[in-house]
Amino acid sequence: MPLTPPSDAELDIMIRARLASLGIDLNQLPAGTASDPETGSPGQASVLASLRSFMRTTVAELSAYQVPFAGAAGTADPALLSQQAAPPALYPSIETARRTA
């Protein structure tokens, strides 16, 4: 079943929720698309339109990125790329000694 792209209303809800989790309240901006003449702040509608455009284009491109890997077949091996040999450690020499002892 193919994925259906989110509607503008669904994206607005996601954007507002994500910004709220970061402490950003879009209600502080002037309503509509007109910017505030005193501060130059963009309107809520223009900010949401810009962020919807960003979510529909850039995020999809970034999520489709795959690290190039020159293996025997010349293609990326997702299993090899997704595994990390050892998690980062504050003192790697101690961790190496512990694993090899």
N, CA, C and O atoms as CSV, one atom per row, in Angstrom:
chain,resi,resn,atom,element,x,y,z
A,1,MET,N,N,0.841,-1.167,0.000
A,1,MET,CA,C,0.000,0.000,0.000
A,1,MET,C,C,0.892,1.239,0.000
A,1,MET,O,O,1.704,1.417,0.909
A,2,PRO,N,N,0.751,2.088,-1.001
A,2,PRO,CA,C,1.603,3.277,-1.064
A,2,PRO,C,C,1.230,4.297,0.017
A,2,PRO,O,O,0.069,4.423,0.405
A,3,LEU,N,N,2.225,5.000,0.478
A,3,LEU,CA,C,2.000,6.043,1.477
A,3,LEU,C,C,1.345,7.249,0.823
A,3,LEU,O,O,1.680,7.616,-0.303
A,4,THR,N,N,0.419,7.853,1.528
A,4,THR,CA,C,-0.195,9.085,1.027
A,4,THR,C,C,0.482,10.251,1.721
A,4,THR,O,O,0.708,10.213,2.931
A,5,PRO,N,N,0.807,11.287,0.963
A,5,PRO,CA,C,1.457,12.434,1.598
A,5,PRO,C,C,0.505,13.129,2.566
A,5,PRO,O,O,-0.705,13.149,2.342
A,6,PRO,N,N,1.045,13.694,3.633
A,6,PRO,CA,C,0.179,14.359,4.614
A,6,PRO,C,C,-0.457,15.618,4.032
A,6,PRO,O,O,0.102,16.268,3.148
A,7,SER,N,N,-1.620,15.939,4.543
A,7,SER,CA,C,-2.311,17.160,4.105
A,7,SER,C,C,-1.664,18.370,4.784
A,7,SER,O,O,-0.843,18.223,5.689
A,8,ASP,N,N,-2.045,19.558,4.334
A,8,ASP,CA,C,-1.510,20.779,4.950
A,8,ASP,C,C,-1.876,20.842,6.430
A,8,ASP,O,O,-1.054,21.224,7.262
A,9,ALA,N,N,-3.115,20.464,6.753
A,9,ALA,CA,C,-3.548,20.508,8.152
A,9,ALA,C,C,-2.742,19.537,9.009
A,9,ALA,O,O,-2.369,19.875,10.133
A,10,GLU,N,N,-2.467,18.343,8.499
A,10,GLU,CA,C,-1.675,17.367,9.254
A,10,GLU,C,C,-0.247,17.858,9.449
A,10,GLU,O,O,0.327,17.695,10.526
A,11,LEU,N,N,0.330,18.460,8.408
A,11,LEU,CA,C,1.681,19.009,8.539
A,11,LEU,C,C,1.707,20.171,9.532
A,11,LEU,O,O,2.649,20.300,10.314
A,12,ASP,N,N,0.672,21.018,9.500
A,12,ASP,CA,C,0.613,22.138,10.440
A,12,ASP,C,C,0.610,21.637,11.880
A,12,ASP,O,O,1.291,22.199,12.738
A,13,ILE,N,N,-0.156,20.580,12.144
A,13,ILE,CA,C,-0.221,20.015,13.498
A,13,ILE,C,C,1.154,19.480,13.901
A,13,ILE,O,O,1.618,19.722,15.016
A,14,MET,N,N,1.802,18.752,12.990
A,14,MET,CA,C,3.124,18.196,13.292
A,14,MET,C,C,4.145,19.316,13.516
A,14,MET,O,O,4.950,19.248,14.446
A,15,ILE,N,N,4.111,20.334,12.675
A,15,ILE,CA,C,5.065,21.447,12.796
A,15,ILE,C,C,4.854,22.185,14.106
A,15,ILE,O,O,5.811,22.464,14.829
A,16,ARG,N,N,3.606,22.501,14.413
A,16,ARG,CA,C,3.315,23.215,15.668
A,16,ARG,C,C,3.731,22.378,16.884
A,16,ARG,O,O,4.268,22.916,17.852
A,17,ALA,N,N,3.485,21.068,16.837
A,17,ALA,CA,C,3.865,20.203,17.957
A,17,ALA,C,C,5.384,20.142,18.111
A,17,ALA,O,O,5.904,20.199,19.225
A,18,ARG,N,N,6.083,20.026,16.996
A,18,ARG,CA,C,7.554,19.960,17.053
A,18,ARG,C,C,8.134,21.274,17.577
A,18,ARG,O,O,9.043,21.273,18.407
A,19,LEU,N,N,7.603,22.385,17.089
A,19,LEU,CA,C,8.082,23.678,17.566
A,19,LEU,C,C,7.731,23.891,19.037
A,19,LEU,O,O,8.527,24.454,19.788
A,20,ALA,N,N,6.543,23.444,19.454
A,20,ALA,CA,C,6.149,23.581,20.865
A,20,ALA,C,C,7.069,22.762,21.761
A,20,ALA,O,O,7.389,23.185,22.872
A,21,SER,N,N,7.497,21.589,21.287
A,21,SER,CA,C,8.413,20.776,22.091
A,21,SER,C,C,9.768,21.452,22.261
A,21,SER,O,O,10.513,21.156,23.195
A,22,LEU,N,N,10.074,22.367,21.341
A,22,LEU,CA,C,11.324,23.124,21.439
A,22,LEU,C,C,11.139,24.466,22.150
A,22,LEU,O,O,12.094,25.220,22.335
A,23,GLY,N,N,9.890,24.753,22.549
A,23,GLY,CA,C,9.606,26.000,23.254
A,23,GLY,C,C,9.295,27.170,22.338
A,23,GLY,O,O,9.381,28.321,22.764
A,24,ILE,N,N,8.938,26.904,21.095
A,24,ILE,CA,C,8.633,27.967,20.138
A,24,ILE,C,C,7.129,28.013,19.931
A,24,ILE,O,O,6.517,27.010,19.565
A,25,ASP,N,N,6.532,29.179,20.165
A,25,ASP,CA,C,5.090,29.368,20.029
A,25,ASP,C,C,4.816,30.250,18.820
A,25,ASP,O,O,5.133,31.440,18.829
A,26,LEU,N,N,4.226,29.669,17.781
A,26,LEU,CA,C,3.922,30.440,16.569
A,26,LEU,C,C,2.840,31.480,16.806
A,26,LEU,O,O,2.695,32.412,16.015
A,27,ASN,N,N,2.080,31.335,17.882
A,27,ASN,CA,C,1.035,32.312,18.167
A,27,ASN,C,C,1.611,33.670,18.547
A,27,ASN,O,O,0.878,34.658,18.592
A,28,GLN,N,N,2.888,33.734,18.816
A,28,GLN,CA,C,3.537,35.009,19.120
A,28,GLN,C,C,3.762,35.843,17.859
A,28,GLN,O,O,4.012,37.045,17.939
A,29,LEU,N,N,3.670,35.197,16.697
A,29,LEU,CA,C,3.841,35.902,15.431
A,29,LEU,C,C,2.519,36.524,15.015
A,29,LEU,O,O,1.459,36.069,15.445
A,30,PRO,N,N,2.567,37.564,14.181
A,30,PRO,CA,C,1.319,38.163,13.712
A,30,PRO,C,C,0.529,37.173,12.858
A,30,PRO,O,O,1.103,36.354,12.140
A,31,ALA,N,N,-0.800,37.264,12.952
A,31,ALA,CA,C,-1.658,36.367,12.175
A,31,ALA,C,C,-1.581,36.719,10.692
A,31,ALA,O,O,-1.296,37.860,10.329
A,32,GLY,N,N,-1.840,35.725,9.840
A,32,GLY,CA,C,-1.864,35.958,8.394
A,32,GLY,C,C,-0.494,35.863,7.767
A,32,GLY,O,O,0.449,35.339,8.361
A,33,THR,N,N,-0.399,36.387,6.538
A,33,THR,CA,C,0.858,36.314,5.800
A,33,THR,C,C,1.665,37.603,5.874
A,33,THR,O,O,2.848,37.611,5.535
A,34,ALA,N,N,1.047,38.677,6.307
A,34,ALA,CA,C,1.753,39.972,6.364
A,34,ALA,C,C,2.728,39.991,7.531
A,34,ALA,O,O,2.408,39.534,8.628
A,35,SER,N,N,3.908,40.518,7.287
A,35,SER,CA,C,4.898,40.614,8.361
A,35,SER,C,C,4.606,41.827,9.231
A,35,SER,O,O,3.925,42.763,8.811
A,36,ASP,N,N,5.126,41.795,10.433
A,36,ASP,CA,C,4.944,42.888,11.379
A,36,ASP,C,C,5.786,44.073,10.929
A,36,ASP,O,O,6.999,43.927,10.777
A,37,PRO,N,N,5.187,45.246,10.711
A,37,PRO,CA,C,5.962,46.393,10.218
A,37,PRO,C,C,7.011,46.892,11.221
A,37,PRO,O,O,8.026,47.458,10.818
A,38,GLU,N,N,6.776,46.688,12.514
A,38,GLU,CA,C,7.726,47.189,13.511
A,38,GLU,C,C,8.921,46.260,13.683
A,38,GLU,O,O,10.058,46.724,13.767
A,39,THR,N,N,8.677,44.953,13.737
A,39,THR,CA,C,9.764,44.019,14.018
A,39,THR,C,C,10.251,43.276,12.779
A,39,THR,O,O,11.363,42.749,12.763
A,40,GLY,N,N,9.415,43.234,11.738
A,40,GLY,CA,C,9.784,42.489,10.538
A,40,GLY,C,C,9.537,41.001,10.661
A,40,GLY,O,O,9.908,40.234,9.773
A,41,SER,N,N,8.905,40.574,11.769
A,41,SER,CA,C,8.606,39.154,11.960
A,41,SER,C,C,7.605,38.691,10.909
A,41,SER,O,O,6.638,39.397,10.624
A,42,PRO,N,N,7.824,37.520,10.333
A,42,PRO,CA,C,6.880,37.016,9.332
A,42,PRO,C,C,5.562,36.614,9.983
A,42,PRO,O,O,5.506,36.377,11.190
A,43,GLY,N,N,4.515,36.540,9.189
A,43,GLY,CA,C,3.219,36.116,9.689
A,43,GLY,C,C,3.170,34.619,9.903
A,43,GLY,O,O,3.980,33.877,9.348
A,44,GLN,N,N,2.214,34.176,10.712
A,44,GLN,CA,C,2.082,32.747,11.020
A,44,GLN,C,C,1.866,31.919,9.763
A,44,GLN,O,O,2.485,30.869,9.593
A,45,ALA,N,N,0.990,32.388,8.883
A,45,ALA,CA,C,0.674,31.615,7.681
A,45,ALA,C,C,1.890,31.467,6.782
A,45,ALA,O,O,2.101,30.401,6.203
A,46,SER,N,N,2.696,32.520,6.655
A,46,SER,CA,C,3.871,32.420,5.789
A,46,SER,C,C,4.936,31.504,6.400
A,46,SER,O,O,5.634,30.801,5.669
A,47,VAL,N,N,5.066,31.504,7.721
A,47,VAL,CA,C,6.014,30.603,8.381
A,47,VAL,C,C,5.582,29.151,8.194
A,47,VAL,O,O,6.400,28.291,7.868
A,48,LEU,N,N,4.294,28.884,8.402
A,48,LEU,CA,C,3.799,27.521,8.224
A,48,LEU,C,C,3.942,27.059,6.771
A,48,LEU,O,O,4.283,25.903,6.520
A,49,ALA,N,N,3.683,27.952,5.819
A,49,ALA,CA,C,3.831,27.584,4.407
A,49,ALA,C,C,5.285,27.243,4.090
A,49,ALA,O,O,5.561,26.284,3.369
A,50,SER,N,N,6.200,28.023,4.626
A,50,SER,CA,C,7.620,27.771,4.391
A,50,SER,C,C,8.051,26.443,5.027
A,50,SER,O,O,8.785,25.671,4.411
A,51,LEU,N,N,7.602,26.181,6.239
A,51,LEU,CA,C,7.970,24.939,6.910
A,51,LEU,C,C,7.310,23.721,6.257
A,51,LEU,O,O,7.906,22.644,6.224
A,52,ARG,N,N,6.094,23.875,5.742
A,52,ARG,CA,C,5.461,22.769,5.004
A,52,ARG,C,C,6.266,22.441,3.755
A,52,ARG,O,O,6.476,21.272,3.433
A,53,SER,N,N,6.713,23.473,3.056
A,53,SER,CA,C,7.529,23.263,1.858
A,53,SER,C,C,8.827,22.547,2.223
A,53,SER,O,O,9.256,21.634,1.516
A,54,PHE,N,N,9.449,22.959,3.321
A,54,PHE,CA,C,10.677,22.317,3.786
A,54,PHE,C,C,10.427,20.845,4.097
A,54,PHE,O,O,11.211,19.983,3.700
A,55,MET,N,N,9.335,20.556,4.808
A,55,MET,CA,C,9.030,19.175,5.187
A,55,MET,C,C,8.753,18.297,3.972
A,55,MET,O,O,9.102,17.116,3.970
A,56,ARG,N,N,8.140,18.852,2.956
A,56,ARG,CA,C,7.790,18.051,1.776
A,56,ARG,C,C,8.975,17.815,0.846
A,56,ARG,O,O,8.970,16.843,0.090
A,57,THR,N,N,9.972,18.664,0.882
A,57,THR,CA,C,11.084,18.520,-0.060
A,57,THR,C,C,12.362,18.055,0.631
A,57,THR,O,O,12.827,16.940,0.396
A,58,THR,N,N,12.917,18.888,1.461
A,58,THR,CA,C,14.236,18.636,2.030
A,58,THR,C,C,14.266,17.407,2.933
A,58,THR,O,O,15.200,16.610,2.847
A,59,VAL,N,N,13.278,17.237,3.788
A,59,VAL,CA,C,13.283,16.116,4.718
A,59,VAL,C,C,13.205,14.789,3.967
A,59,VAL,O,O,13.869,13.822,4.341
A,60,ALA,N,N,12.398,14.743,2.914
A,60,ALA,CA,C,12.300,13.509,2.125
A,60,ALA,C,C,13.629,13.189,1.445
A,60,ALA,O,O,14.035,12.028,1.391
A,61,GLU,N,N,14.301,14.203,0.933
A,61,GLU,CA,C,15.600,13.983,0.298
A,61,GLU,C,C,16.636,13.512,1.315
A,61,GLU,O,O,17.426,12.612,1.028
A,62,LEU,N,N,16.636,14.113,2.491
A,62,LEU,CA,C,17.597,13.713,3.518
A,62,LEU,C,C,17.336,12.294,4.010
A,62,LEU,O,O,18.281,11.545,4.259
A,63,SER,N,N,16.081,11.920,4.152
A,63,SER,CA,C,15.782,10.581,4.646
A,63,SER,C,C,16.100,9.502,3.613
A,63,SER,O,O,16.289,8.340,3.972
A,64,ALA,N,N,16.160,9.875,2.336
A,64,ALA,CA,C,16.468,8.896,1.294
A,64,ALA,C,C,17.972,8.736,1.080
A,64,ALA,O,O,18.401,7.857,0.332
A,65,TYR,N,N,18.780,9.586,1.735
A,65,TYR,CA,C,20.229,9.526,1.546
A,65,TYR,C,C,20.785,8.218,2.071
A,65,TYR,O,O,20.388,7.744,3.135
A,66,GLN,N,N,21.689,7.649,1.333
A,66,GLN,CA,C,22.363,6.425,1.755
A,66,GLN,C,C,23.866,6.631,1.593
A,66,GLN,O,O,24.325,7.113,0.558
A,67,VAL,N,N,24.615,6.269,2.606
A,67,VAL,CA,C,26.059,6.435,2.578
A,67,VAL,C,C,26.640,5.555,1.473
A,67,VAL,O,O,26.335,4.364,1.409
A,68,PRO,N,N,27.472,6.127,0.603
A,68,PRO,CA,C,28.067,5.297,-0.441
A,68,PRO,C,C,29.027,4.273,0.150
A,68,PRO,O,O,29.767,4.565,1.089
A,69,PHE,N,N,29.003,3.086,-0.405
A,69,PHE,CA,C,29.851,2.010,0.087
A,69,PHE,C,C,30.349,1.223,-1.117
A,69,PHE,O,O,29.553,0.710,-1.903
A,70,ALA,N,N,31.641,1.131,-1.257
A,70,ALA,CA,C,32.215,0.410,-2.390
A,70,ALA,C,C,32.528,-1.010,-1.961
A,70,ALA,O,O,33.667,-1.331,-1.622
A,71,GLY,N,N,31.527,-1.842,-1.977
A,71,GLY,CA,C,31.712,-3.244,-1.617
A,71,GLY,C,C,32.085,-4.056,-2.840
A,71,GLY,O,O,32.358,-3.511,-3.909
A,72,ALA,N,N,32.091,-5.359,-2.665
A,72,ALA,CA,C,32.436,-6.250,-3.774
A,72,ALA,C,C,31.469,-6.083,-4.934
A,72,ALA,O,O,31.878,-6.129,-6.094
A,73,ALA,N,N,30.199,-5.891,-4.634
A,73,ALA,CA,C,29.207,-5.733,-5.696
A,73,ALA,C,C,29.071,-4.278,-6.127
A,73,ALA,O,O,28.388,-3.987,-7.110
A,74,GLY,N,N,29.714,-3.356,-5.404
A,74,GLY,CA,C,29.642,-1.945,-5.745
A,74,GLY,C,C,28.378,-1.269,-5.257
A,74,GLY,O,O,28.096,-0.133,-5.638
A,75,THR,N,N,27.615,-1.949,-4.421
A,75,THR,CA,C,26.399,-1.349,-3.884
A,75,THR,C,C,26.500,-1.277,-2.375
A,75,THR,O,O,27.359,-1.912,-1.763
A,76,ALA,N,N,25.630,-0.513,-1.796
A,76,ALA,CA,C,25.645,-0.367,-0.342
A,76,ALA,C,C,25.025,-1.586,0.314
A,76,ALA,O,O,24.010,-2.105,-0.150
A,77,ASP,N,N,25.630,-2.031,1.372
A,77,ASP,CA,C,25.111,-3.146,2.150
A,77,ASP,C,C,24.472,-2.557,3.409
A,77,ASP,O,O,25.192,-2.189,4.337
A,78,PRO,N,N,23.136,-2.457,3.468
A,78,PRO,CA,C,22.484,-1.814,4.619
A,78,PRO,C,C,22.836,-2.466,5.944
A,78,PRO,O,O,22.972,-1.764,6.946
A,79,ALA,N,N,22.988,-3.783,5.987
A,79,ALA,CA,C,23.312,-4.456,7.240
A,79,ALA,C,C,24.692,-4.042,7.733
A,79,ALA,O,O,24.890,-3.846,8.932
A,80,LEU,N,N,25.637,-3.910,6.826
A,80,LEU,CA,C,26.989,-3.516,7.200
A,80,LEU,C,C,27.034,-2.057,7.642
A,80,LEU,O,O,27.721,-1.710,8.603
A,81,LEU,N,N,26.294,-1.206,6.929
A,81,LEU,CA,C,26.306,0.215,7.249
A,81,LEU,C,C,25.559,0.540,8.535
A,81,LEU,O,O,25.872,1.536,9.187
A,82,SER,N,N,24.580,-0.276,8.915
A,82,SER,CA,C,23.771,0.040,10.079
A,82,SER,C,C,24.392,-0.447,11.385
A,82,SER,O,O,23.910,-0.095,12.461
A,83,GLN,N,N,25.438,-1.240,11.310
A,83,GLN,CA,C,26.038,-1.786,12.518
A,83,GLN,C,C,27.274,-0.996,12.916
A,83,GLN,O,O,28.071,-0.590,12.070
A,84,GLN,N,N,27.418,-0.790,14.191
A,84,GLN,CA,C,28.593,-0.128,14.733
A,84,GLN,C,C,29.355,-1.179,15.535
A,84,GLN,O,O,28.786,-1.857,16.390
A,85,ALA,N,N,30.639,-1.303,15.250
A,85,ALA,CA,C,31.438,-2.361,15.884
A,85,ALA,C,C,31.414,-2.233,17.396
A,85,ALA,O,O,31.225,-3.231,18.090
A,86,ALA,N,N,31.597,-1.057,17.913
A,86,ALA,CA,C,31.573,-0.848,19.358
A,86,ALA,C,C,30.991,0.532,19.630
A,86,ALA,O,O,31.281,1.481,18.901
A,87,PRO,N,N,30.180,0.653,20.661
A,87,PRO,CA,C,29.635,1.981,20.972
A,87,PRO,C,C,30.746,2.917,21.432
A,87,PRO,O,O,31.758,2.466,21.969
A,88,PRO,N,N,30.560,4.215,21.222
A,88,PRO,CA,C,31.578,5.162,21.674
A,88,PRO,C,C,31.782,5.050,23.192
A,88,PRO,O,O,30.819,4.897,23.944
A,89,ALA,N,N,33.015,5.126,23.621
A,89,ALA,CA,C,33.325,5.017,25.047
A,89,ALA,C,C,34.221,6.180,25.450
A,89,ALA,O,O,34.991,6.706,24.646
A,90,LEU,N,N,34.100,6.564,26.708
A,90,LEU,CA,C,34.916,7.655,27.211
A,90,LEU,C,C,36.399,7.286,27.206
A,90,LEU,O,O,37.250,8.106,26.863
A,91,TYR,N,N,36.697,6.047,27.589
A,91,TYR,CA,C,38.068,5.557,27.589
A,91,TYR,C,C,38.118,4.286,26.741
A,91,TYR,O,O,37.984,3.189,27.282
A,92,PRO,N,N,38.309,4.407,25.432
A,92,PRO,CA,C,38.241,3.237,24.551
A,92,PRO,C,C,39.276,2.162,24.878
A,92,PRO,O,O,39.003,0.976,24.688
A,93,SER,N,N,40.448,2.544,25.361
A,93,SER,CA,C,41.469,1.530,25.623
A,93,SER,C,C,41.024,0.572,26.721
A,93,SER,O,O,41.323,-0.620,26.653
A,94,ILE,N,N,40.315,1.072,27.733
A,94,ILE,CA,C,39.829,0.211,28.809
A,94,ILE,C,C,38.777,-0.748,28.257
A,94,ILE,O,O,38.776,-1.935,28.583
A,95,GLU,N,N,37.884,-0.223,27.422
A,95,GLU,CA,C,36.835,-1.070,26.842
A,95,GLU,C,C,37.447,-2.131,25.921
A,95,GLU,O,O,36.993,-3.276,25.913
A,96,THR,N,N,38.450,-1.770,25.163
A,96,THR,CA,C,39.106,-2.731,24.276
A,96,THR,C,C,39.772,-3.823,25.086
A,96,THR,O,O,39.676,-5.003,24.749
A,97,ALA,N,N,40.443,-3.434,26.148
A,97,ALA,CA,C,41.097,-4.432,27.009
A,97,ALA,C,C,40.076,-5.361,27.648
A,97,ALA,O,O,40.326,-6.558,27.784
A,98,ARG,N,N,38.942,-4.827,28.037
A,98,ARG,CA,C,37.904,-5.635,28.675
A,98,ARG,C,C,37.328,-6.644,27.680
A,98,ARG,O,O,37.067,-7.789,28.049
A,99,ARG,N,N,37.128,-6.237,26.428
A,99,ARG,CA,C,36.548,-7.142,25.438
A,99,ARG,C,C,37.534,-8.206,24.987
A,99,ARG,O,O,37.126,-9.318,24.652
A,100,THR,N,N,38.823,-7.891,24.971
A,100,THR,CA,C,39.806,-8.844,24.460
A,100,THR,C,C,40.392,-9.731,25.549
A,100,THR,O,O,41.082,-10.706,25.252
A,101,ALA,N,N,40.121,-9.400,26.811
A,101,ALA,CA,C,40.694,-10.190,27.910
A,101,ALA,C,C,39.933,-11.473,28.139
A,101,ALA,O,O,40.286,-12.250,29.026
